[in-house]
Amino acid sequence: MKRGFYTIMAAQFFSSLADNALLIAAIAQLLELDGPAWMVPLLKFFFTVSYVALAAFVGAFADAIPKGRVMFITNTIKIAGCVMMFFTDYVEFAGIPGYALVLAAYAVVGFGAAAYSPAKYGILTELLPPEKLVAANGWIEGLTVASIILGTVLGGALISPRIASLLLAIDVPHIDTGIETPAEAAILVISAIYVVAAIFNLFIPDTGARYGRQQTNPVLLMRDFYLCFVMLWKDKLGQVSLSVTTLFWGAGATLQFLVLQWAAGHLGLPLDKGAVLQSITAAGVALGAVIAGRFIALRDSLKVLPAGIAMGVVVVGMIFVTSMPLVYALLVVIGAMAGFFVVPMNALLQHRGYVLLSAGHSIAVQNFNENISILLMLAIYSAMIKANVHINTIIVAFGAFVVLAMGAVMLRHRYNQSRGDSLHLIGMKTSKERGYP
């Protein structure tokens, strides 16, 4: 791998570490402010809205200037969202519930993340040849999941009574920091991690990739996005890989909150302990991602689809386990299956998107679809929580949905193959790389 790849990994690691720690801190802040339980999954909902609302624009932005600069600018927006969370007392004086500001602030962080994503993934296709994309995605996804593990554990640790009391005891002479709660102390530490990520962003190399002058007219940008959207969904390989990644991210976001609710209701664990279970699942994803990156070539990427069905079946096993060793083992297996099937699909989708469209535009289309899935699944999950549906019923419904959806994707791929081999498209270069204008 080129040296610049490792700088990208470092920047991504610290930014993702902060994202995941911030989610736990934001949940803690909602609880401190007496926000209703059904509002907790709405944190992720508000975070995700920007991915959908900005999808037509962030691809053009990512392709308009060097992607390292895009990552620096958007990481700074995340820092601004963190700072907003310190002002809940001020909005309460104005008659606005403090938890409303927490949701709004987390939405700002999501705004930065939405604009960050096309650059962080798009730069891989600019920097590396197609044959290295699965391995690169294995590294990126493995490191991202490591940041999820550490970020979730860090967030849980920062809000735990022991560490929070130490942070709150720190006294800066002659300065009133205004930090009064465990959640606020955690958010201050997390803001510093975003600053570290911003420093790494400054050292990301310019790949030299340049695209045509990007549109600035919103109507034309939305038209271009629609054309890219249709092109990727019509492609035989694009539609299959896009279906899988769309399902994965919607299911993954829901599973993140499902594990917390399951830990509290089924296992009787508090938030900081439930966050540890989240990290166990993420460890499994990292394991599956590394195995896929090591053993699955881009040309063999579609052979991993059955792992998605197996994951849905195993998820239902959550309702039967109470012994902690079995809980840990089950969550690792669920995560490993998820990582194993999504990494090759992600690499295939990036490759086809780069061939058909461009790095930034293809990732923007991918983000749009994946985050529509997240919004829908989180909205349904939040409604089920508000309706007091038992957690075991939710788990069974979740597992059955994954099985049926993955089965439908496999049938679609089989149908596509029956109408002509599409696997020969894997590894194809862009028209420019083939010598055409």
LINZI-V573629 format. One record per backbone hydrogen bond with DSSP energy under -0.5 kcal/mol. CO is the residue of the C=O (numbers start at 1). NH is the residue of the N-H. Records with the same first field share a line. If there is no record, write none. Layout:
CO=NH, NH
This chain:
2=5, 6
3=6, 7
4=8
5=9
6=10
7=11
8=12
9=13
10=14
11=15
12=16
13=17
14=18
15=19
16=20
17=21
18=22
19=23
20=24
21=25
22=26
23=27
24=28
25=29
26=30
27=31
28=32
29=33
30=35
31=34
36=39
37=40
39=43
40=43, 44
41=45
42=46
43=47
44=48
45=49
46=50
48=51, 52
49=52, 53
50=54
52=55
54=57, 58
55=59
57=61
58=62
59=63
60=64
61=64, 65
63=211
66=69, 70
67=71
68=72
69=73
70=74
71=75
72=76
73=77
74=78
75=79
76=80
77=81
78=82
79=83
80=84
81=85
82=85
83=86
84=87
85=88
87=91
88=92
89=93
90=94
91=96
92=95
97=100, 101
98=101, 102
99=103
100=104
101=105
102=106
103=107
104=108
105=109
106=110
107=111
108=112
109=113
110=114
111=115
112=116
113=117
114=118
116=120
117=121
118=122
119=123
121=124, 125
122=126
123=127
124=128
129=132
130=133
132=136
133=137
134=138
135=139
136=140
137=141
138=142
139=143
140=144
141=145
142=146
143=147
144=148
145=149
146=150
147=151
148=152
149=153
150=154
151=155
152=156
153=157
154=158
155=159
156=160
157=160
160=164
161=165
162=166
163=167
164=168
165=169
166=170
167=170
170=172
171=173
172=175
175=177
178=180
181=185
182=186
183=187
184=188
185=189
186=190
187=191
188=192
189=193
190=194
191=195
192=196
193=197
194=198
195=199
196=200
197=201
198=202
200=203
201=204
205=207
216=218
217=221
218=222
219=223
220=224
221=225
222=226
223=227
224=228
225=229
226=230
227=231
228=232
229=233
230=234
231=235
235=239
236=240
237=241
238=242
239=243
240=244
241=245
242=246
243=247
244=248
245=249
246=250
247=251
248=252
249=253
250=254
251=255
252=256
253=257
254=258
255=259
256=260
257=261
258=262
259=263
260=264
261=265
262=266, 267
263=269
270=274
271=275
272=276
273=277
274=278
275=279
276=280
277=281
278=282
279=283
280=284
281=285
282=286
283=287
284=288
285=289
286=290
287=291
288=292
289=293
290=294
291=295
292=296
295=297
297=300
298=301
300=303
301=304
302=305
304=307
305=308, 309
306=310
307=311
308=312
309=313
310=314
311=315
312=316
313=316
314=317
315=318
316=319
317=320, 321
318=321
323=327
324=328
325=329
326=330
327=331
328=332
329=333
330=334
331=335
332=336
333=337
334=338
335=339
336=340
337=341
338=342
339=343
340=344
341=345
342=346
343=347
344=348
345=349
346=350
347=351
348=352
349=353
350=354
351=355
352=356
353=357
358=362
359=363
360=364
361=365
362=366
363=367
364=368
365=369
366=370
367=371
368=372
369=373
370=374
371=375
372=376
373=377
374=378
375=379
376=380
377=381
378=382
379=383
380=384
381=385
382=386
383=387
384=389
385=388
390=394
391=395
392=396
393=397
394=398
395=399
396=400
397=401
398=402
399=403
400=404
401=405
402=406
403=407
404=408
405=409
406=410
407=411
408=412
409=413
410=414
411=415
412=416
413=417
414=418
415=419
416=419
417=420
422=425
423=426
425=428
430=434
431=436
432=435
